[in-house]
Amino acid sequence: MIWHEREKATVIVGLIIGMFCLLLYYCIIASKWDCATLREPDGLPLAHDFANVWAASKLALAGKPALAYDMDRLFEVELQNIGSCHHYGSGWYYPPTFLLLVLPLASMPYLLSLFVWLSITFILYIIVLSRIGKHPIILPLCVLFPGIFENFAYGQNTYLSGALMGGGLLLLDRMPFIAGCLFGLLSFKPPLIIISLIALGFGRHWQALIGVLTSSIILIIISLAVFGIQVWVEYFKVMSLPMKFLEAGQADWSLTMTFFAAALAAGLSVKSAYLIQGAVMLFVLLGVGWAWQKNISLPLRGSVLVLGTILFTPYSFIYELALLALPLVWLWEEGRTHGRFPGELFLLFCGWIFPLAIPIFWNRIDIFDGKLQAGPLFILMLFILALFKAMRTNSHGETICTEGTLSRSPSPNRT
C-alpha cells in the first residue's frame, strides 16, 4: 500500500486528534468513576460491559473457558477480582473465536487491561476514519461523535468492529483477499458478518469471500485446538439468551437501537415486533444486494453496508452507534465531491447528534401504549439517503450531481 504525503499527514493529524480526545474521554469518565474501588456510581464495575470480557479472559487463562458461558461463574469471577458485577443479566455470549482475541486481557490488572483495550481499538478505528475523511473538520467531529463516546463508556468492542469493517472496505478493491480476511474476523459478532457476505456476493467479490471463509475457518480451528469442543457446545446453549432478555424487557429498550426493541417499547407484542423486524431485515437485504450489484463508488457501497448491518440485527445496543462514524464520514465526503440532496447536511447533522437526543425523545414522547424509540428511525433515514444517492449513479459508474452534471465514480475491481 502506497501512501501519498497528504494521506500520511491526514493519518498523523487524525492520530493526534484521536489521542487528545481519548485523554479527554478518560478525564470525563474519571470524574464519574471511582477508580480506587473499580466501580461506577450505580455500583457496577468500571466500563461494566468490559467486566464480562475481562472475566471471560480470566476463566480462559485458568483453563476453564467453557465456564465463561456460565453466568453465575462469570459474575463470581467479577465479584472476587473487581468487587462488583453486572447484575442486569449481561453475560458472555460471544463465540469462542472472540475469546481467542481477548485472551491476553486478564493477564493485566483490570484498570490497565481496560486502558489497553480501549486505547488500542480506538487508535485502530481512528486510523481507518482518517483514511476516509480528508477534510480537516471531519476528524474532530468524528472522534467527538457521541456514538464514539458511548462505546468508550461501556468498554465495548465497536471500535474493533468499525476498524475491521472500515479497513475491509478500504482494501476491498486493491487487496480483496486481505479485505475478506478482515471481514472474516468480524465473525466474533455473527450479526455483523451476515450483511457483509450478502454484499460481497452481490458485488461478485469472490477473492474477498474466499478471504472471509479462510480467516473464519482458521479462527474456528485455532479455538478448537486451544479450548476444545466443549466451549462451542456451551456457546450454542446461550447464544439465544440476549434476544430472550430483550423480549422480557431485561435489556433496556430505551438504549436498544433496533426496530424490534422500538416495537416492544411502543407496547406491541413480541410477535408483532418480530414481524416488523423481519420486514426491516428483508428491506435491508434487498437494498444492500441492489446497491452492491451496481457500479457505484466506495463511499456509497460502504454507507449502505454499514447502515444496513446496524439495521439488520434485532439486538443492537447504543454503543453500536460508534459504527455510524463510517457512513456519516463517507456520505459527507461523497456529497462534497458529487453534490448533495436538499436537506442532506441537516440529516447528517441529525445523525451525528441523535445519540444525545435519544433520551429526550424517550422521556418526552409517548406512542401507542409505550414510549418512542427514535434511534432506528434515524438510522433508517440515513440508509434510505444512501440508497437514493446510489440510485442517481448510472450504469457507467457516473454520479449525477445536484447541478445535473456527471462525475465519474471509481469503478470497483470485482475479482
C-alpha positions in Angstrom: 0.0 0.0 0.0 1.5 3.3 -1.1 0.5 6.4 0.9 0.9 9.9 -0.5 2.3 12.7 1.7 -1.2 14.2 2.1 -2.6 10.8 3.3 0.3 10.4 5.7 -0.4 13.9 7.1 -4.1 13.1 7.4 -3.3 9.9 9.4 -0.9 11.7 11.7 -3.2 14.6 12.4 -6.0 12.1 12.9 -4.0 10.2 15.5 -3.0 13.4 17.3 -6.7 14.5 17.5 -7.8 11.0 18.4 -5.3 10.7 21.2 -6.3 14.1 22.6 -9.9 13.1 22.5 -9.1 9.7 24.1 -7.4 11.6 27.0 -10.5 13.9 27.2 -12.7 10.8 27.4 -10.6 9.4 30.2 -10.8 12.7 32.1 -14.6 12.9 31.7 -15.1 9.3 32.8 -12.6 9.6 35.6 -14.7 12.4 37.1 -17.6 9.9 37.5 -15.8 6.6 38.0 -14.3 5.6 41.4 -11.0 4.1 40.2 -10.0 3.1 43.7 -12.9 0.7 44.1 -13.2 0.0 40.3 -16.9 1.0 40.4 -19.3 3.3 38.7 -21.7 5.5 40.7 -24.5 2.8 40.4 -22.2 0.1 41.8 -21.4 -1.6 38.5 -17.8 -2.3 37.5 -16.0 0.4 35.6 -17.0 0.2 31.9 -19.3 -2.6 33.1 -19.6 -4.5 29.8 -15.8 -4.8 29.7 -16.0 -6.6 33.0 -17.6 -9.6 31.2 -14.7 -9.6 28.7 -12.1 -9.5 31.4 -13.8 -12.2 33.5 -14.2 -14.5 30.4 -10.5 -14.0 29.7 -9.7 -14.8 33.3 -11.5 -18.1 33.1 -9.9 -19.0 29.8 -6.4 -18.3 31.1 -7.2 -20.5 34.1 -8.0 -23.3 31.7 -11.8 -23.1 32.2 -13.0 -21.4 29.0 -16.4 -23.2 29.0 -17.3 -21.6 32.3 -17.3 -18.2 30.7 -20.8 -19.1 29.4 -22.0 -19.9 32.9 -23.3 -16.5 34.1 -23.0 -17.4 37.8 -19.4 -18.4 37.5 -18.7 -15.3 35.3 -20.2 -13.0 37.9 -18.3 -14.8 40.7 -15.0 -14.0 39.0 -16.0 -10.4 38.7 -17.0 -10.2 42.4 -13.8 -11.8 43.5 -11.5 -9.7 41.4 -13.3 -6.4 40.7 -15.6 -6.2 43.8 -18.8 -5.9 41.8 -20.6 -7.5 38.8 -23.0 -6.7 36.1 -26.3 -7.6 37.8 -28.7 -6.9 34.8 -28.3 -10.3 33.2 -25.5 -9.4 30.9 -23.2 -12.3 30.3 -20.6 -13.7 27.8 -22.5 -14.6 24.6 -19.7 -14.3 22.0 -18.3 -17.3 20.1 -15.0 -18.8 21.3 -13.2 -17.1 18.4 -13.6 -13.8 20.2 -12.3 -15.4 23.3 -9.1 -16.0 21.4 -8.8 -12.3 20.5 -9.3 -11.1 24.1 -7.4 -14.0 25.8 -4.4 -11.8 27.0 -6.5 -9.1 28.6 -6.9 -10.8 32.0 -3.1 -11.2 32.3 -3.2 -7.5 33.4 -5.0 -5.8 36.3 -8.5 -4.7 35.4 -7.9 -1.0 35.1 -4.7 -1.4 33.0 -6.5 -4.0 30.8 -9.4 -1.6 30.2 -7.0 1.2 29.3 -5.1 -1.1 26.8 -8.3 -2.4 25.3 -9.9 1.0 24.7 -6.7 2.7 23.6 -5.6 0.1 21.0 -9.1 -0.4 19.5 -9.8 3.3 19.5 -6.5 4.1 17.7 -7.2 1.4 15.1 -10.6 2.9 14.4 -9.2 6.5 14.2 -6.6 5.3 11.6 -9.4 3.9 9.4 -11.5 7.1 9.8 -8.6 9.3 9.0 -8.2 7.4 5.6 -11.8 8.1 4.8 -12.3 11.8 5.9 -9.9 14.1 4.1 -11.4 17.5 5.2 -9.7 18.9 8.3 -13.0 19.4 10.2 -14.1 15.7 9.7 -11.8 14.0 12.2 -12.6 16.4 15.2 -16.3 15.9 14.5 -15.8 12.2 14.1 -13.9 11.5 17.3 -16.3 13.8 19.3 -19.3 11.9 17.8 -21.5 10.9 20.8 -21.7 7.3 19.5 -17.9 7.1 19.8 -18.1 8.1 23.4 -20.9 5.6 24.2 -18.6 2.7 23.2 -15.9 4.2 25.4 -18.2 4.5 28.5 -19.3 0.8 28.2 -15.9 -0.5 27.4 -17.4 -2.3 24.4 -15.9 -3.7 21.2 -17.4 -1.4 18.5 -14.1 0.3 17.8 -12.7 -3.0 16.8 -15.8 -3.8 14.7 -15.5 -0.4 13.0 -11.8 -0.8 12.3 -12.3 -4.3 10.8 -15.3 -3.3 8.7 -13.9 0.1 7.6 -10.5 -1.4 6.9 -12.0 -4.2 4.9 -14.0 -1.8 2.7 -11.0 0.4 2.2 -8.9 -2.5 1.0 -11.6 -4.3 -1.0 -10.8 -3.0 -4.5 -7.0 -3.2 -4.1 -6.4 -6.2 -1.8 -9.6 -8.2 -1.9 -8.3 -11.3 -0.1 -6.9 -9.3 2.8 -10.1 -7.3 2.9 -12.0 -10.6 3.1 -9.8 -11.7 6.0 -10.7 -8.6 7.9 -14.4 -9.2 7.3 -13.8 -12.8 8.5 -12.5 -11.5 11.8 -15.9 -9.9 12.3 -17.3 -13.4 12.8 -16.9 -12.8 16.6 -20.2 -10.9 16.2 -22.2 -13.1 13.8 -24.9 -10.5 13.0 -22.3 -8.1 11.7 -20.9 -10.5 9.1 -24.2 -11.7 7.5 -24.8 -8.5 5.5 -21.2 -8.3 4.6 -21.4 -11.8 3.0 -24.6 -10.7 1.1 -22.8 -7.6 -0.2 -19.7 -9.4 -1.3 -21.8 -12.0 -3.1 -23.9 -9.5 -5.0 -20.8 -7.4 -5.7 -19.1 -10.5 -7.1 -16.0 -10.0 -4.9 -15.1 -13.7 -5.0 -11.5 -13.3 -3.7 -12.8 -11.4 -0.7 -15.4 -14.1 0.0 -12.5 -16.6 0.0 -10.7 -14.4 2.5 -13.8 -14.4 4.7 -14.0 -18.1 4.7 -10.2 -18.5 5.2 -9.9 -16.3 8.3 -13.2 -17.6 9.8 -12.2 -21.2 9.4 -8.7 -20.6 10.8 -10.1 -18.9 13.9 -12.5 -21.8 14.5 -9.8 -24.4 14.1 -7.5 -22.5 16.5 -10.3 -22.1 19.0 -10.9 -25.8 18.9 -7.2 -26.6 19.3 -6.8 -24.1 22.2 -10.2 -24.5 24.1 -11.6 -27.8 22.9 -15.1 -28.6 21.6 -17.0 -28.2 24.8 -16.6 -24.4 24.8 -18.5 -24.4 21.5 -21.2 -26.6 23.0 -21.7 -24.1 25.8 -21.8 -21.2 23.4 -24.6 -22.7 21.4 -26.6 -23.2 24.6 -26.5 -19.4 25.5 -26.3 -17.7 22.1 -30.1 -17.0 22.0 -30.3 -15.6 25.6 -29.8 -11.9 24.6 -32.9 -12.0 22.5 -34.9 -13.6 25.3 -33.7 -10.9 27.7 -34.7 -8.3 25.1 -38.2 -9.9 24.7 -38.7 -9.8 28.5 -37.6 -6.2 28.9 -34.4 -7.1 30.9 -32.4 -5.3 28.2 -33.1 -1.6 28.3 -35.4 -0.8 25.3 -34.5 2.9 25.6 -30.9 2.1 24.7 -31.5 -0.7 22.1 -31.3 0.8 18.6 -33.5 -1.7 16.7 -37.0 -1.8 15.3 -37.6 -5.0 17.3 -36.9 -3.1 20.6 -38.8 0.0 19.3 -41.9 -2.1 18.7 -41.7 -3.6 22.1 -41.2 -0.2 23.7 -44.3 1.1 21.9 -46.3 -1.6 23.6 -46.6 -4.1 20.7 -46.5 -7.8 21.2 -43.4 -9.9 20.7 -44.9 -11.5 17.6 -45.6 -8.1 16.1 -42.1 -6.9 17.0 -40.6 -9.9 15.1 -42.8 -9.2 12.1 -41.7 -5.6 12.0 -38.0 -6.5 12.4 -38.4 -9.2 9.8 -39.8 -6.7 7.3 -36.8 -4.3 8.0 -34.3 -7.2 7.6 -35.9 -8.1 4.2 -35.8 -4.4 3.1 -32.1 -4.2 4.1 -31.2 -7.4 2.2 -32.9 -6.1 -0.9 -31.3 -2.7 -0.5 -27.8 -3.9 0.1 -28.0 -6.5 -2.7 -29.3 -4.0 -5.2 -26.7 -1.3 -4.3 -23.7 -3.7 -4.3 -24.5 -5.2 -7.7 -24.4 -1.6 -9.1 -21.2 0.1 -10.3 -21.0 2.7 -7.6 -18.3 4.4 -5.5 -16.8 3.1 -2.3 -18.5 5.8 -0.1 -21.9 4.7 -1.2 -21.2 1.0 -1.1 -19.7 1.4 2.4 -22.5 3.5 3.7 -25.2 1.1 2.5 -23.3 -1.8 4.0 -22.6 -0.3 7.4 -26.1 1.2 7.9 -27.7 -2.0 6.6 -25.7 -4.0 9.1 -26.9 -1.9 12.0 -30.5 -2.1 10.9 -30.4 -5.8 10.2 -29.6 -7.1 13.7 -32.6 -7.2 16.1 -30.2 -6.7 19.1 -28.0 -3.6 18.8 -27.2 -1.5 21.8 -26.4 2.2 21.9 -22.6 1.6 21.9 -23.0 0.1 18.4 -23.7 3.6 17.1 -20.0 4.2 17.1 -20.2 2.4 13.7 -22.2 5.3 12.4 -19.0 7.3 12.1 -18.2 5.4 9.0 -21.3 6.2 6.9 -21.5 9.7 8.2 -18.0 10.5 7.0 -18.5 8.6 3.7 -21.8 10.4 3.0 -20.3 13.7 3.8 -17.3 13.1 1.5 -19.4 11.8 -1.3 -21.7 14.8 -1.1 -18.8 17.2 -1.0 -17.4 15.6 -4.2 -20.6 14.9 -6.2 -23.3 17.2 -4.7 -26.0 16.8 -2.1 -29.7 16.5 -2.0 -31.7 19.4 -0.4 -31.6 18.9 3.4 -28.9 16.3 3.2 -26.5 18.2 5.5 -29.2 18.6 8.1 -29.9 14.9 8.0 -26.2 14.1 8.5 -26.2 16.6 11.4 -29.2 14.8 12.9 -27.3 11.5 12.5 -24.3 13.0 14.4 -26.3 14.4 17.3 -29.1 11.8 17.7 -27.2 9.6 20.3 -27.6 12.6 22.6 -31.2 13.2 21.6 -32.4 9.7 22.2 -33.1 10.2 25.9 -35.1 13.3 25.2 -37.3 11.6 22.7 -37.7 8.6 25.1 -38.8 10.7 28.1 -41.0 13.2 26.3 -42.9 11.3 23.6 -45.4 8.5 24.1 -46.6 6.3 21.3 -49.4 3.7 21.3 -49.2 2.1 24.8 -45.5 2.9 25.4 -42.5 5.1 24.6 -41.0 6.2 21.3 -37.6 4.7 20.5 -36.4 7.0 17.7 -32.9 5.6 17.2 -33.7 3.1 14.4 -35.8 5.7 12.6 -32.7 7.9 12.3 -30.6 5.0 11.0 -33.3 4.0 8.5 -33.4 7.6 7.1 -29.6 7.5 6.6 -29.9 4.1 4.9 -32.6 5.4 2.5 -30.5 8.5 1.8 -27.5 6.3 0.8 -29.9 4.2 -1.4 -31.2 7.3 -3.1 -27.7 8.6 -3.7 -26.9 5.1 -5.2 -29.9 5.4 -7.5 -28.5 8.5 -9.1 -25.4 6.6 -10.2 -25.9 5.4 -13.8 -24.7 2.2 -15.4 -21.4 3.7 -16.4 -20.4 4.4 -12.9 -21.2 8.2 -13.2 -22.9 10.1 -10.5 -25.5 12.7 -11.4 -24.8 15.8 -9.2 -27.4 18.1 -7.9 -26.4 20.6 -10.6 -27.2 18.0 -13.2 -23.6 17.3 -14.2 -21.9 14.0 -14.3 -18.8 12.9 -12.4 -17.2 9.5 -12.8 -17.0 7.3 -9.8 -14.1 4.9 -9.5 -15.1 1.5 -10.9 -14.8 -1.3 -8.3 -12.4 -4.1 -9.2 -14.5 -7.2 -9.0 -12.4 -10.3 -8.9 
